[in-house]
Amino acid sequence: MTESNPDIEISRRRLLGTVGAAGAAGLALGATGGVLVQSAVGDDPTAGGSGASGAPASLGAAQVAFHGDHQAGITTALQAKGHVLAFDLAPGAGRREAAALMRRWSDTARRLMAGETAPTADSGIALDAGPCALTVTFGFGHSFFDRTGLTARRPAALDPLPEFSADQIDPRRSNGDLWVQIGADDGLVAFHALRALQKDAGDAARVRWQMNGFNRSPGATAKPMTARNLMGQVDGTGNPKQTDPDFAKRIFVPDAGPGPAEHAWMAGGSYAVVRRIRMLLDDWDKQPLDKQEQVIGRRKADGAPLTGGTETTPLDLDRVGSDGKVVIPSNAHARISAPAQNGGAAMLRRPFSYHDGIGPDGAPDAGLLFICWQADPLRGFVPVQRKLDRGDALSEFIRHEASGLYAVPGGPQPGEYVGARLLEG
């Protein structure tokens, strides 16, 4: 194993020497998530201005802790750049090789999230930057347990998702033994992590698929606001809030659940449903504004319900207009997906937009890398998607092209690697 360059490492640590000072300007230590900056359900993370001479500006100095009760990248605020990818273990690789890989990946993620260099030969891609709120999140797919002889420890919540009638799933871009989510507020920092983890995989695992995404950069708007998707819609208004009394119950697996002891390794973890949703933007953009708002059930300008108020005003699903029809149509996306319409089913949506060029027909290959988090997908994603599949007006303008479900264990404690409680238990 090649040793890291100490000169490079020292220079990056000097760059990060003012992270503590930046804390006074807006960085605050989170509790259970170990977040040194923001959360996905909190306020905008950006604190304007620059750090001390020779140090990254506050955006670059933003750091998310690797250790904690939950893995980073779940409640962390939306990041500007992201990579989502899955690996399959190489032929002949099993539990021992998987454990060694998770050790390497965890060590690399910990170092890079702290703004240090990669433990093996560092490429220097992110040499001038701070951590930029880098997060790396790891998960295990259904097939991982067969490959490692751990089928007895595979939770029932990881059973394959049901088929939905509108799906056009490409199996080559779906599922996988291991899943990795990378996010950062700088594209080079995110790519640096991607390259480091890919090299760490060595002969133990091979990339099955990879997708790249983006969001609006922190600080791009005059005030904090919910992000917009590529349809121009405010997207994520109904997300559960960390201040909700049942937030943890909905999003994270409890420490002591009703399941068998073999599944206790998932305590503090969550289940990620990942869907590549192509938006048929040419068709969508041809629709007049009022048709778009009827499809969604919200005003495009500010995300407020068609029944009035602001973005956070509850939907008035019973209000009837002068024409005798409900103001929010019966097939509106916001109505069908509302927790009140799904027995309280809720999930934390944390997506990236994507654009993979223009197709031969001139239409953009663009849309949403939909990622949602829940304690149990059978109580979160599945019932909501079943209802959407039966009559969502938005279905005419989107296409589900890839899918995956992953068990994401709780965060590692100091000295521990991600998945140790599964692989060594």
N, C-alpha and C positions, 0 to 999 in steps of 0.2 A: 504494500500500500504506500503510495507516494505521500510524503509529508506536505502539509500546506506551507506556503511561503510566509515566513514570520514577518517580513517587511510589509507585505500586503496586508496581513492581519492587523499589524500595529497601526498602519495608516487608517484603516477603516475604523478601528476602535477610537482613534483620535477624532475622527469625523463625528463619532457618536458621543463625544465627551460631554456634550451639553444636553443630552436627553433629560437629565435630572432637572436642569434649569428650565427646559421647555415645559416640564410638568407644571411649573407655576403659571405658564401661559395657556394651559388648557388640557394637559394630559393628566388623567386621574386614574388611579389603580382601581380596577373593578374587583368584585368579590369572587363569586364561584367560577366565573369564566376566565379569570386571570387576564383580563384585558387591560392593557395600559392606556387605551384610548377610548374608543367608542363602541357602541353595540348596534346591531342591526335594527333594533327597535328603540333606539335612543335618538339623541340630537345629532346634527351635523358635526363631524369630527374636526373640521378645519378651524384652526386658530391662525389668523393672518400674520404676516410678517416673517422675518427670518431669524434664525438662531444667531449665536455669537459668531464672530468672524471665523471662517474656515469650517463651520459646522453646517449640517443640512438645515434648510428651513423647517419650520414646524411640521409641515406635511411629510417631509422625508424622515424626520425623527420619530414619527409615530410608530410605536412598537406594541405588538401583541404578544403576550406571554405564551410560551409553548406548554408549560405545565399548568394544571388546573383541574377542576372537577369535570369540565367538559372540554372537548377539543376546540381549538380556535377555528374560526370560519363558519360557525353556526349562528351565533348571536352577534358576531362582528358586523359593523356597518358595511353596506355595499361598497365594494372596492372598484376602482376604475378599470382594472385589467384582471383577466382570469383565464386559467387553463383548467380544463376538466378532462381527465383521461382514465382509462382502465388498462390494466395489465392482466395477462394470463401467466401463470407459473409455467416455466419451461418444462418440456417432457422430462420426466424422471425427478423433478423437484417436488419435495413434499414438505412436511411440517418443519423439519430442521432447517431447510433452505429458506422457508418462509420466515421463520423466526430470525435468522441471520439478516435477511433483507429488511425486516421491520426495524431491527436494531440500527442498521445503516441509515435507513430513511429517517428514523426518529432523530438520530444524531445530526444528520444534515439539516433537517427542518429546524431543530432547536437552534443550531448555530446561525442559520440564515435569518431566522425570525428575530434574532438578537442583533442583526447587522454585522455578523462576522463572516469570514470567508468559508467556503465549503471545506470539509475535512480532508478531501482528496484534492488533486490538482485543480485549483480554482481557475476558471476561465477569465476572470477579471471583468465580466460583463457589467456587474453592478458595483464596480470598484469605487465610484465617486458618490454613491448614494447611501442614505441611511436605510433603515428597515422598510420604510414606506408602508407600514401596517401590513407587512407580509404575513399571510396565514397559509399553513399547509394542513390539510385534513385528510385522514386515511379511513378507508372502509373496506369491508369484506363482502363479496358477492356470494350468492347461493352456491355456486360451483366451487368456491374456495374450500369449503368444508369436505367435499368429496375428495379433492386433490390432496388434502392434508390429513385424511383419516379422522376428521373431527365431526362427523355427521351427528353424533350424539349431543354435541354442544351447539348445534345449529338451531337458533330460535324459530318457532313457528311463524313469527312475524316476518321472517325472511322468505316465506314461501313465495313462489313467483306470482307476480301481479296477474290478475285476470285479463283476458283479451277484451278490448273494447271495439265496438263495431266500426268506429271511424278511424282506427289506427291503421297506419301504413308503415309498420315497423321494419327497419332494416336490421337483421340480426348481426351483421358485421359491425354495426355501430352501437350495439346494445350489450348490456350485462358485463361479464368479466369477473375474474377471480378477485382482483384487487382494484380499488377505486381511489383516485387521488384528486383532490380539489386544491388549486392554488389561486390565491387572490392577493393583489397588492395595489397600491395607488400609483405605481410606476410600472410601465411596460417592461423595461429592462430588468427590474428587480424580479418581476414575475417570470420572465423568460429564463433568467439566471437560475431560479429555483427549479424550473422545469428541466433544464439541461442537467443540473446537478443530480436530480432524482433519477432521471433516465440513465445517466452513467452509473449511478449506484446500483441500478437493477442488474447490471452485468449479465451473467449467463443464467441468473435465477428466474427472470421474468421478461416477457416481451410485451411491447405495447400492443393492445388490441384495437383501441381507437383513441383519438384525441380531438378535442374541440376547444376553440378559443373564443373568449367573450370579452365584453366591455360594458361599462356603465358610465354614467356622467361622472366627471371628476369632482371630488369633494371641493367645495368652494366655488363651483361654477355658477351657482345661483345666488341671488342677492340675499336670500334667507334660506334656512333649512327647509326642504320640502321632499315629499315622496317622489321617487324617480318616475320617469316616463319610459314606456317601451317604444319599440320602433313603429307602432301604430299611432304614436303621439298621445297615448292614454296614460294618465296617472295610474301607476301599477303597484299595488301593495298596500292600499289603504286599509284593508280589513285584516292586516297581520295581527296576530296576538301581540300584546305588549308585555314586557318583562314585569311591569307593575300589576298585571292581572294576577289575582290570587291563585289561579289554576294554571299559570303559564308553564311552570316546571312540569306539572302533571301531564300537560298536553304534549310537550316537546321532548322531554327527557325520560328515559327508562328509570323507574325508581330504584333506590338502593336495595330494597327488599320487596320484590314483587311476588305475585302469586305463582310464577313459573318455577320449573324445577331448578335445583341448585346448579345444574350444569350450565344454566344460562345466566348465572350471576355475573359473569364477566362483562355483561352489557350494562351493568349499573352505571348511571350517569351518562350513558350513551344515547344515541338517537338513530332513527332510520331515515336515510335520504332516498327520496324518489327523484330520479333524474330523467327528464324528458326533453328531447330536441323537438321543438315545436316551430315548424316553418310557418311564417306569416305570408299569406298571399297578398302582398302589399299593393300590387297593381290593382287588384280587384277592390281592395279596401279603400284605396285613395280615390277611386271613382265614385264612392258613395258620398252623398251630401252629408253635411254635418249632422243634421237631425237624424238621419238614418244610422250613422255611427253611434250617436248617443243612445238611440233606442236599442241597438244591439248590446251595448255595454250596460245601460241603465244608469249612467252617470254623465254629467257634463264634461265635455272634453277640456274646457278651459281650466277648470280648477278641481275636477274630480268629485264635485258635490253630487249627491243623488238627484235624479230628475224631480224628486219630490221637494227639493229645496234645501237651503242651509249651506253648510260648508262641507269640506271633504270629510270631516269626521262626524257629521250629522248622521245618526242612524237612518237606514233605509225605512221609509214608510211604505211597506209593501201592500197595505190595504187601501191606500189613497186612490180614489177614483176621480177622473177628470170630467170635464163638462160633457164629453162624448159618451160617458157611461163606462169607459174602459179604465182599467188600472193604469196609473201614470207610468209605473215601471212595468214594462211588458212581461207577460208570463214566461217568455223565453229569453229574457235579458240575462246576460252573463252574471251580473251582480246579484240578481234575485236567486238564480239557481245555485250559485256557489256560496250564498250567505250561510253562516253557521246555523242560523235560526231555521233554515230550510233543510238542514242536514243533521238534525238531532244533536246540534252543538259540535259537530265534527270541525276541527280546525287544524291548520298546519302553518308553519312559519315558512313563507315563501322568500327565497333569497336567490334570485335568478341573475343571469348575465344575458345581455343581448348578443347576437352574433351576426356577422355578415361574411359569407364565403364566396363573394363574387357575383357576377352576372351570368345567368345561364344562356344556352344557345337561343332560347326564345326571347331573350332580353329582359327576363324577369329576375329580380334579385333573389339569391339564395340567402335569405335573412330571416331572423325571427328571435326566438327566446330559448336559451338554455335554462329550462325550468328546473329549479332545484327546490324541493320543499322538505321540511324537517318535521318529524312527529315521533311520539313515543311508540305508536303502533300504526303502521300504514293501513291496517284493516279498519281502523277507527278514524283515520285522517284522510289520506288521499283517496282511497278506494271508493268509499261511499259518495264523495263529492264528484269524482270523475264519472262514476256510473250515472249520476243524475245529469251531468253535463253531456254525456254521451247520448242521452235519450232526447235532448231537445234544446241544447244551447244555441242561440242565434249566432254566436261567434264561430261555431263549427264550420260555417260556410267559408270562413276566411282564414282558417288555420289547418295545419296538417301535422299530426304527430308522427315523426319519422324515426325516432330512436327512443329506447327506454332502458332503465336499469333501476334496481333496488339494492341498497347496500346497508349493512349493519355497521354503524360507526361507533366504536366503543368509547367509553368515557375518556377524559383527558389523562395523560400520564402524570404520575407524581415524580418528584425529583429522583433521578437514578433509574427510572422505569422507561421502557419504550412502549409505544402504542401497540396494543394487542397482546402485551405480555401476559395478562391475566387469562387470555384465551389459549395462547400457544404454550404456556408453561404451567397452567393450572392442572 
